[in-house]
């Protein structure tokens, strides 16, 4: 992320998506009374990747708007509105793709269920973070101007 954005601050803002997404995965495991396992751990890894990807989509568009001369506050508001659909579609595709695995009862389901439960539960909180908290964090801690590359 540092290589993509050239800023440790931007990378750290994007990485804030991981703790909230992990919280959603843990809550989903608890709600379904599924214990933590290796396959759930793999689900946490996949979930972290999806959360970071959504953060990159959001933040890169905000930075593009700022590079075009838009002030920080306006770029954050406009960027969050313009990236609402791509972030929601990424979350829906990943979340809905794992729903059949989450409710599977056939052979091998004891491996699939924890992984899918973590991803589906974490996607909800990761999406909320990307759409609400990440823009708020960037408006508070982000750079006021963007250097032209």
GITA-V19556 format. One record per run of one state. SS is the DSSP state (hx for helix, st for strand, lp for the rest). FROM is the first residue (numbers start at 0). TO is the last residue. If there is no record, write none. Layout:
# GITA-V19556
SS_FROM_TO + SS_FROM_TO
This chain:
# GITA-V19556
lp_0_0 + hx_1_4 + lp_5_6 + hx_7_30 + lp_31_36 + hx_37_66 + lp_67_70 + hx_71_81 + lp_82_82 + hx_83_101 + lp_102_107 + hx_108_140 + lp_141_148
